[in-house]
Amino acid sequence: MPAVQHRALRKWVRQTNHIEWFNNTLRQRVSRLVCAALSFSKKLANHISAMKRFMCHYTLTRAAA
């Protein structure tokens, strides 16, 4: 990456904890992301629909709370 485009940010600006928190939630609740041997989708469309279904459910339950 060219030095013109790259710039270091201060620690208080880099707030990725909410993204890491959501990724952790995904790994804990969607078994398809943890181990491919136990629960998997043969079709990519099934995997994507399972992820969309979880995200819709998660968003609706967070909005209700």
A tleap script that builds the chain and sets N, CA, C and O, in Angstrom:
source leaprc.protein.ff14SB
mol = sequence {
  NMET PRO ALA VAL GLN HIE ARG ALA LEU ARG
  LYS TRP VAL ARG GLN THR ASN HIE ILE GLU
  TRP PHE ASN ASN THR LEU ARG GLN ARG VAL
  SER ARG LEU VAL CYS ALA ALA LEU SER PHE
  SER LYS LYS LEU ALA ASN HIE ILE SER ALA
  MET LYS ARG PHE MET CYS HIE TYR THR LEU
  THR ARG ALA ALA CALA
}
set mol.1.N position { 0.859 -1.169 0.000 }
set mol.1.CA position { 0.000 0.000 0.000 }
set mol.1.C position { 0.908 1.236 0.000 }
set mol.1.O position { 1.851 1.316 0.788 }
set mol.2.N position { 0.630 2.171 -0.860 }
set mol.2.CA position { 1.457 3.386 -0.895 }
set mol.2.C position { 1.348 4.176 0.406 }
set mol.2.O position { 0.317 4.155 1.078 }
set mol.3.N position { 2.418 4.863 0.745 }
set mol.3.CA position { 2.463 5.627 2.001 }
set mol.3.C position { 1.427 6.746 2.008 }
set mol.3.O position { 0.987 7.171 3.077 }
set mol.4.N position { 1.037 7.222 0.850 }
set mol.4.CA position { 0.043 8.301 0.779 }
set mol.4.C position { -1.323 7.791 1.248 }
set mol.4.O position { -2.060 8.507 1.927 }
set mol.5.N position { -1.655 6.546 0.882 }
set mol.5.CA position { -2.951 5.983 1.263 }
set mol.5.C position { -2.954 5.428 2.687 }
set mol.5.O position { -3.991 5.411 3.350 }
set mol.6.N position { -1.815 4.987 3.142 }
set mol.6.CA position { -1.741 4.362 4.464 }
set mol.6.C position { -1.400 5.397 5.527 }
set mol.6.O position { -0.446 6.161 5.385 }
set mol.7.N position { -2.178 5.410 6.575 }
set mol.7.CA position { -1.868 6.275 7.705 }
set mol.7.C position { -2.264 5.560 8.985 }
set mol.7.O position { -3.313 4.921 9.056 }
set mol.8.N position { -1.442 5.672 9.960 }
set mol.8.CA position { -1.685 5.026 11.240 }
set mol.8.C position { -2.734 5.812 12.019 }
set mol.8.O position { -2.745 7.043 12.005 }
set mol.9.N position { -3.604 5.088 12.689 }
set mol.9.CA position { -4.638 5.718 13.502 }
set mol.9.C position { -4.281 5.597 14.972 }
set mol.9.O position { -3.567 4.681 15.380 }
set mol.10.N position { -4.772 6.506 15.738 }
set mol.10.CA position { -4.566 6.445 17.181 }
set mol.10.C position { -5.390 5.302 17.765 }
set mol.10.O position { -6.342 4.829 17.144 }
set mol.11.N position { -5.023 4.872 18.942 }
set mol.11.CA position { -5.699 3.746 19.569 }
set mol.11.C position { -7.168 4.063 19.856 }
set mol.11.O position { -8.011 3.176 19.729 }
set mol.12.N position { -7.493 5.271 20.230 }
set mol.12.CA position { -8.872 5.613 20.569 }
set mol.12.C position { -9.751 5.718 19.328 }
set mol.12.O position { -10.976 5.725 19.450 }
set mol.13.N position { -9.162 5.798 18.144 }
set mol.13.CA position { -9.943 5.858 16.909 }
set mol.13.C position { -10.305 4.460 16.430 }
set mol.13.O position { -11.385 4.247 15.877 }
set mol.14.N position { -9.395 3.501 16.643 }
set mol.14.CA position { -9.626 2.129 16.183 }
set mol.14.C position { -10.550 1.413 17.154 }
set mol.14.O position { -10.091 0.850 18.148 }
set mol.15.N position { -11.807 1.429 16.884 }
set mol.15.CA position { -12.771 0.752 17.748 }
set mol.15.C position { -13.376 -0.413 16.991 }
set mol.15.O position { -14.443 -0.289 16.389 }
set mol.16.N position { -12.696 -1.536 17.024 }
set mol.16.CA position { -13.171 -2.719 16.321 }
set mol.16.C position { -13.821 -3.716 17.269 }
set mol.16.O position { -14.162 -4.827 16.862 }
set mol.17.N position { -13.994 -3.335 18.514 }
set mol.17.CA position { -14.535 -4.287 19.484 }
set mol.17.C position { -15.955 -4.718 19.132 }
set mol.17.O position { -16.315 -5.866 19.391 }
set mol.18.N position { -16.777 -3.839 18.551 }
set mol.18.CA position { -18.132 -4.233 18.191 }
set mol.18.C position { -18.127 -5.235 17.043 }
set mol.18.O position { -18.996 -6.105 16.985 }
set mol.19.N position { -17.170 -5.130 16.135 }
set mol.19.CA position { -17.068 -6.085 15.031 }
set mol.19.C position { -16.593 -7.435 15.552 }
set mol.19.O position { -17.130 -8.472 15.163 }
set mol.20.N position { -15.600 -7.432 16.420 }
set mol.20.CA position { -15.109 -8.674 17.013 }
set mol.20.C position { -16.178 -9.332 17.875 }
set mol.20.O position { -16.276 -10.558 17.917 }
set mol.21.N position { -16.966 -8.536 18.551 }
set mol.21.CA position { -18.054 -9.061 19.389 }
set mol.21.C position { -19.096 -9.768 18.523 }
set mol.21.O position { -19.576 -10.843 18.885 }
set mol.22.N position { -19.448 -9.172 17.385 }
set mol.22.CA position { -20.419 -9.790 16.498 }
set mol.22.C position { -19.848 -11.055 15.859 }
set mol.22.O position { -20.567 -12.043 15.714 }
set mol.23.N position { -18.569 -11.044 15.473 }
set mol.23.CA position { -17.944 -12.242 14.919 }
set mol.23.C position { -17.939 -13.381 15.931 }
set mol.23.O position { -18.160 -14.536 15.568 }
set mol.24.N position { -17.691 -13.064 17.184 }
set mol.24.CA position { -17.720 -14.073 18.234 }
set mol.24.C position { -19.129 -14.631 18.402 }
set mol.24.O position { -19.302 -15.836 18.585 }
set mol.25.N position { -20.125 -13.771 18.342 }
set mol.25.CA position { -21.512 -14.218 18.432 }
set mol.25.C position { -21.851 -15.148 17.280 }
set mol.25.O position { -22.510 -16.168 17.476 }
set mol.26.N position { -21.411 -14.807 16.099 }
set mol.26.CA position { -21.655 -15.679 14.942 }
set mol.26.C position { -21.034 -17.055 15.151 }
set mol.26.O position { -21.686 -18.072 14.915 }
set mol.27.N position { -19.784 -17.094 15.591 }
set mol.27.CA position { -19.113 -18.381 15.792 }
set mol.27.C position { -19.804 -19.224 16.856 }
set mol.27.O position { -19.871 -20.446 16.729 }
set mol.28.N position { -20.312 -18.590 17.894 }
set mol.28.CA position { -20.945 -19.341 18.969 }
set mol.28.C position { -22.313 -19.869 18.574 }
set mol.28.O position { -22.687 -20.965 18.990 }
set mol.29.N position { -23.068 -19.120 17.785 }
set mol.29.CA position { -24.448 -19.482 17.508 }
set mol.29.C position { -24.673 -20.177 16.180 }
set mol.29.O position { -25.689 -20.850 16.001 }
set mol.30.N position { -23.747 -20.029 15.247 }
set mol.30.CA position { -23.893 -20.675 13.948 }
set mol.30.C position { -22.846 -21.766 13.847 }
set mol.30.O position { -21.668 -21.490 13.619 }
set mol.31.N position { -23.279 -23.003 14.017 }
set mol.31.CA position { -22.326 -24.110 14.049 }
set mol.31.C position { -21.676 -24.348 12.696 }
set mol.31.O position { -20.630 -24.995 12.630 }
set mol.32.N position { -22.256 -23.852 11.629 }
set mol.32.CA position { -21.665 -24.024 10.301 }
set mol.32.C position { -20.315 -23.320 10.189 }
set mol.32.O position { -19.500 -23.689 9.345 }
set mol.33.N position { -20.070 -22.326 11.017 }
set mol.33.CA position { -18.824 -21.579 10.951 }
set mol.33.C position { -17.723 -22.189 11.806 }
set mol.33.O position { -16.560 -21.808 11.673 }
set mol.34.N position { -18.066 -23.123 12.675 }
set mol.34.CA position { -17.098 -23.643 13.628 }
set mol.34.C position { -16.368 -24.865 13.083 }
set mol.34.O position { -15.141 -24.863 12.979 }
set mol.35.N position { -17.104 -25.884 12.744 }
set mol.35.CA position { -16.486 -27.138 12.323 }
set mol.35.C position { -17.180 -27.645 11.068 }
set mol.35.O position { -18.392 -27.859 11.074 }
set mol.36.N position { -16.445 -27.834 10.023 }
set mol.36.CA position { -17.039 -28.260 8.758 }
set mol.36.C position { -17.473 -29.714 8.778 }
set mol.36.O position { -18.293 -30.115 7.952 }
set mol.37.N position { -16.951 -30.516 9.692 }
set mol.37.CA position { -17.271 -31.932 9.702 }
set mol.37.C position { -18.624 -32.229 10.350 }
set mol.37.O position { -19.268 -33.220 10.007 }
set mol.38.N position { -19.055 -31.389 11.272 }
set mol.38.CA position { -20.272 -31.691 12.016 }
set mol.38.C position { -21.538 -31.145 11.362 }
set mol.38.O position { -22.527 -31.867 11.234 }
set mol.39.N position { -21.521 -29.930 10.963 }
set mol.39.CA position { -22.690 -29.346 10.306 }
set mol.39.C position { -22.193 -28.478 9.161 }
set mol.39.O position { -21.442 -27.523 9.360 }
set mol.40.N position { -22.622 -28.824 7.982 }
set mol.40.CA position { -22.137 -28.104 6.819 }
set mol.40.C position { -23.250 -28.047 5.779 }
set mol.40.O position { -24.256 -28.746 5.898 }
set mol.41.N position { -23.070 -27.237 4.789 }
set mol.41.CA position { -24.008 -27.116 3.680 }
set mol.41.C position { -23.322 -27.612 2.418 }
set mol.41.O position { -22.209 -27.199 2.091 }
set mol.42.N position { -23.999 -28.495 1.725 }
set mol.42.CA position { -23.439 -28.970 0.468 }
set mol.42.C position { -23.515 -27.897 -0.604 }
set mol.42.O position { -22.676 -27.839 -1.503 }
set mol.43.N position { -24.514 -27.060 -0.502 }
set mol.43.CA position { -24.692 -25.986 -1.476 }
set mol.43.C position { -24.374 -24.643 -0.820 }
set mol.43.O position { -24.727 -24.404 0.335 }
set mol.44.N position { -23.713 -23.787 -1.559 }
set mol.44.CA position { -23.374 -22.466 -1.058 }
set mol.44.C position { -24.632 -21.654 -0.764 }
set mol.44.O position { -24.656 -20.864 0.180 }
set mol.45.N position { -25.676 -21.847 -1.567 }
set mol.45.CA position { -26.928 -21.115 -1.363 }
set mol.45.C position { -27.544 -21.455 -0.002 }
set mol.45.O position { -28.102 -20.578 0.658 }
set mol.46.N position { -27.449 -22.704 0.419 }
set mol.46.CA position { -27.982 -23.098 1.728 }
set mol.46.C position { -27.184 -22.451 2.859 }
set mol.46.O position { -27.753 -22.027 3.865 }
set mol.47.N position { -25.887 -22.380 2.689 }
set mol.47.CA position { -25.041 -21.754 3.699 }
set mol.47.C position { -25.368 -20.266 3.811 }
set mol.47.O position { -25.500 -19.739 4.915 }
set mol.48.N position { -25.495 -19.604 2.694 }
set mol.48.CA position { -25.811 -18.172 2.694 }
set mol.48.C position { -27.186 -17.917 3.290 }
set mol.48.O position { -27.364 -16.965 4.049 }
set mol.49.N position { -28.165 -18.759 2.954 }
set mol.49.CA position { -29.508 -18.556 3.507 }
set mol.49.C position { -29.531 -18.792 5.014 }
set mol.49.O position { -30.270 -18.116 5.730 }
set mol.50.N position { -28.735 -19.740 5.506 }
set mol.50.CA position { -28.664 -19.959 6.955 }
set mol.50.C position { -28.056 -18.750 7.654 }
set mol.50.O position { -28.505 -18.361 8.732 }
set mol.51.N position { -27.041 -18.160 7.044 }
set mol.51.CA position { -26.434 -16.960 7.618 }
set mol.51.C position { -27.416 -15.787 7.597 }
set mol.51.O position { -27.510 -15.043 8.574 }
set mol.52.N position { -28.137 -15.618 6.509 }
set mol.52.CA position { -29.121 -14.533 6.419 }
set mol.52.C position { -30.230 -14.716 7.444 }
set mol.52.O position { -30.670 -13.757 8.078 }
set mol.53.N position { -30.680 -15.970 7.600 }
set mol.53.CA position { -31.744 -16.251 8.573 }
set mol.53.C position { -31.280 -15.910 9.990 }
set mol.53.O position { -32.035 -15.325 10.767 }
set mol.54.N position { -30.033 -16.277 10.329 }
set mol.54.CA position { -29.516 -15.944 11.648 }
set mol.54.C position { -29.416 -14.434 11.833 }
set mol.54.O position { -29.810 -13.909 12.874 }
set mol.55.N position { -28.894 -13.737 10.834 }
set mol.55.CA position { -28.721 -12.289 10.964 }
set mol.55.C position { -30.055 -11.570 11.095 }
set mol.55.O position { -30.164 -10.609 11.857 }
set mol.56.N position { -31.068 -12.017 10.367 }
set mol.56.CA position { -32.403 -11.417 10.505 }
set mol.56.C position { -32.955 -11.657 11.901 }
set mol.56.O position { -33.467 -10.738 12.541 }
set mol.57.N position { -32.850 -12.892 12.371 }
set mol.57.CA position { -33.348 -13.211 13.711 }
set mol.57.C position { -32.587 -12.426 14.778 }
set mol.57.O position { -33.191 -11.894 15.710 }
set mol.58.N position { -31.280 -12.356 14.643 }
set mol.58.CA position { -30.443 -11.640 15.613 }
set mol.58.C position { -30.790 -10.153 15.632 }
set mol.58.O position { -30.894 -9.551 16.701 }
set mol.59.N position { -30.969 -9.564 14.457 }
set mol.59.CA position { -31.284 -8.141 14.364 }
set mol.59.C position { -32.649 -7.849 14.966 }
set mol.59.O position { -32.813 -6.865 15.687 }
set mol.60.N position { -33.624 -8.694 14.676 }
set mol.60.CA position { -34.974 -8.472 15.212 }
set mol.60.C position { -35.023 -8.626 16.725 }
set mol.60.O position { -35.716 -7.865 17.401 }
set mol.61.N position { -34.297 -9.602 17.267 }
set mol.61.CA position { -34.319 -9.777 18.729 }
set mol.61.C position { -33.553 -8.664 19.429 }
set mol.61.O position { -33.921 -8.271 20.536 }
set mol.62.N position { -32.483 -8.140 18.801 }
set mol.62.CA position { -31.753 -7.013 19.401 }
set mol.62.C position { -32.583 -5.745 19.347 }
set mol.62.O position { -32.513 -4.928 20.264 }
set mol.63.N position { -33.375 -5.559 18.287 }
set mol.63.CA position { -34.201 -4.356 18.165 }
set mol.63.C position { -35.344 -4.379 19.179 }
set mol.63.O position { -35.769 -3.331 19.666 }
set mol.64.N position { -35.838 -5.570 19.492 }
set mol.64.CA position { -36.955 -5.695 20.425 }
set mol.64.C position { -36.508 -5.458 21.862 }
set mol.64.O position { -37.308 -5.056 22.707 }
set mol.65.N position { -35.246 -5.704 22.135 }
set mol.65.CA position { -34.757 -5.589 23.524 }
set mol.65.C position { -34.480 -4.176 23.931 }
set mol.65.O position { -34.067 -3.930 25.064 }
savepdb mol mol.pdb
quit
